[in-house]
Amino acid sequence: MTIPPSKEHALPDYAVFILRFCLFACAHSLFASQRVKRALTGWPAREPRSYRLIYNLASVVMFAWVMGAYRNSAVLYFVPGVLSLVMYLLQIIILGILISCVRRTGMADFLGLKRSGAGAASIPGLVTGGWYAVVRHPLYLFSFLFLMLNPVMTAQWLLLTILSTIYFLCGALIEERRLTALFGDEYRRYQGEVPFVIPWPARLKRPPSA
């Protein structure tokens, strides 16, 4: 007779989800660091484009692994009727804004798609136009808004929103140090003119510059 394994000491589903997300966040940050890139690729200054592509694909696979945990979580609330459609519409608009931000900084570099004749990812100039004239980290701001505007809020999605917000803030702070080291006084002036993540009311009155 086979005795089923005891689940008395098994982690609860929400704990498994948190653990997987933390592992994803650590791996995502670790392999994005310049030190690890240089150690793995041997490139002293710039990463090969293939590194970025492999990094993105691995991140998608690992994020799917994270979302595979705690899928049967309770529904905390559901926004009914027309209001839910409005929230879905806002999410679509936010997706468009996120794509426009990525295009402004370089879609091919972001995705790791190698252009003909290019052996390594290029280093773009400091981008200060568009939504980057409103906040310094619009990708994090609008990603947070996208998560918050989900009309079906489950326990899993709420955990994802909380953990992602913490990760976004940590990532933004790390990125601030990297950009300051890369652009120096130019980025320091930019920091003094444009808010970190939350836009100032005066900035909202002015449309993003072209």
Protein Blocks (a to p, Z undefined) as FASTA:
>chain_A
ZZdddfklpccfklmmmmmmmmmmmmmmmmmpmklmmmmnopakbccfklmmmmmmmmmm
mmmmmmmgoklgccfbdcehjllmmmmmmmmmmmmmmmmmmmmnopklmnopacehiabd
cdddddfehjllmbmblmlmmmmmmmmmpmbdcfklmmmmmmmmmmmmmmmmmmmmmmmm
mnommmmmmmmmpcfklccfklmmpccdZZ
